[in-house]
Amino acid sequence: MNHNPSMNPIEQRLKQVHSRILQAATDCGRDPADIALLAVSKTRPAEDIATAHAAGQRLFGESYLQEAERKIRALAGLDIVWHYIGRIQSNKTRPIASLFDWVHGLDDARHARRLNDQRPAGHKPLAVCLQINLSGEQSKGGIAPDEAEALATEITALPNLRLRGLMTLPAPSDDRDRQRAVFRQLRELRDQLNERGFGLDTLSMGMSGDLEAAVCEGATLVRIGTAIFGPRR
Ligand SMILES: *Cc1c(COP(=O)(O)O)cnc(C)c1O
């Protein structure tokens, strides 16, 4: 598989992911420049992040706070935009508010207020996405679509948060039509909220197994782990 011996595996897989995004965007009549790639580096050592960074990757996503904190400190000299994509617990909002630039899984007004209150002075507002549960699986977190407007309204009043968009983490499916149907619902909800004036510019959807479907349905940010870093242990 090593076609170019001067390229390491992470660099090669990053290129493959970029070409998948390019292909999907082209197939669906979208501008690939409108789709950001978030490299999901949970469980990976800081060296892998540094390797991806050297290959041009700038956005990284982490799910586990202790591990993230260690890596963010170790890589403090690099121009990385850190995204928190894990579950939010009330007693862990302070490190999230101080270490990260983005939070994707916001689904609770209390968490929103804590993140707002704990955002350190001098930091830019924390960019947030509401997590929407479209597969009806409680264990995955997220609010129901009909709860989104109320939570969005609360967040808009918090000066240290900036509501950017919506995120979803659907139940895995190999069926492209089913993948697209879920992502389409997220896009339609974003459109409805924007008709109400929320100005959301981000649809965080699509992972290693379903990024094509997400791109076709309007993803502006795909969250890719395995396809960049290889299988997680
Ligand atoms: C782990 C994770 C991903 C990446 O999944 P892959 O299938 O490895 O691409 C994306 N989003 C969230 C929220 C995750 O926890």
The ligand as an SDF file (V2000), in Angstrom:
LIG
                    3D

 15 15  0  0  0  0  0  0  0  0999 V2000
  -14.6510    8.8510   17.4090 C   0  0  0  0  0  0  0  0  0  0  0  0
  -15.5570    9.8690   16.8430 C   0  0  0  0  0  0  0  0  0  0  0  0
  -15.5030   10.2090   15.4830 C   0  0  0  0  0  0  0  0  0  0  0  0
  -14.5710    9.5720   14.4830 C   0  0  0  0  0  0  0  0  0  0  0  0
  -15.0190    8.2910   14.1280 O   0  0  0  0  0  0  0  0  0  0  0  0
  -14.2750    7.4330   12.9940 P   0  0  0  0  0  0  0  0  0  0  0  0
  -15.2920    6.4120   12.6330 O   0  0  0  0  0  0  0  0  0  0  0  0
  -13.0480    6.8600   13.6100 O   0  0  0  0  0  0  0  0  0  0  0  0
  -13.9740    8.3480   11.8620 O   0  0  0  0  0  0  0  0  0  0  0  0
  -16.3480   11.2210   15.0470 C   0  0  0  0  0  0  0  0  0  0  0  0
  -17.1980   11.8500   15.8900 N   0  0  0  0  0  0  0  0  0  0  0  0
  -17.2840   11.5420   17.1870 C   0  0  0  0  0  0  0  0  0  0  0  0
  -18.2350   12.2770   18.0470 C   0  0  0  0  0  0  0  0  0  0  0  0
  -16.4780   10.5360   17.7040 C   0  0  0  0  0  0  0  0  0  0  0  0
  -16.5740   10.2250   18.9980 O   0  0  0  0  0  0  0  0  0  0  0  0
  1  2  1  0
  2  3  1  0
  2 14  2  0
  3  4  1  0
  3 10  2  0
  4  5  1  0
  5  6  1  0
  6  7  2  0
  6  8  1  0
  6  9  1  0
 10 11  1  0
 11 12  2  0
 12 13  1  0
 12 14  1  0
 14 15  1  0
M  END
$$$$
